[in-house]
């Protein structure tokens, strides 16, 4: 366990996960008096319970980007057709 000036941190180096090589858990101040063994046990349970990284908002952003790309393609095609018709 690593003890800092203001925070108590538990470091897990054996994550059994392909995404992460180590995990740092910052202990809440109200649980700083809990034994190191109990903190390590709980941190180990938390690190092994997740097989993949937490979901992010990337999916929503990709949908918005795809919609914008599609709309700009339609507008571009319309502008080209209008220009070709006028020439």
N, C-alpha and C positions, 0 to 999 in steps of 0.2 A: 504494500500500500504506500502511496506517495502522499505525504502530508505537506500542504502548502501553508503559506502564512494565513490566508483567508479561507481556503477551501480544503476539503479532504477529498482525495481522488482515489478510485480503485481502477487499476489497469488490468485488463484481460488480454493476454498475448496469444492464447490458443483459442481462436474464435471458431474453428471448424466451419468456416464460411469462405468461399472463394472470393468474395468481394472485399473483405476486410482482413488486414493483418493484425490489428489490435484495436481495442475499444477502450475508451476512457469514460468512466462513470463518475460524475460529480455528486458527492453525497450531500443531501440536504442538511442544513445546520441542525435541525431537530433530531436527526438520526446519527450525528457525529459520535455519540457515546455508545453506539451499538458495536459489538465486538467485530474485529477484523474478519474473523472466520465467517460470521453471519453475513457481513457485507459481501465478501467474496463469493459465498454460496449463492446469494440472491443475484449478484452481477452475472455469475456463470449461468444461472437459469435464464436470465433475461437475454444474454448473448446467444444462447443455444436455441431459444424459442423462435427466432426469426431466421428463415432460410434465405431471404433475399432482402435487399435494401427497402426502406419504406417507400411507399408510393409518393410521387410528387405530382406537380401540376403540369408536367411535360405533355401529357396526353391532351389536356384541354388546349394548351398552346399550339400543339400540332394541328388540332382540328381548326382552330382559328386561322392559322397560317394556310392550311389547305383551302379553306373557304375564300380567303383573300386572293390566293393564287388563281383559283378557278374563276373568281369574278373578274380579275384583271385580264385573264386569258380571253374571256368572253367579250369584254370591253375592247380589247386590242383587236380581236377578230372582227368585231363590228366596225371599228374605225377603219380597218384595212378594207373591208368590203365597201364602205361608204366612199373611201378615197378612190378605189378601183372603179366604182360606178360613176363618179364625177369625172374621171379622166377619160 
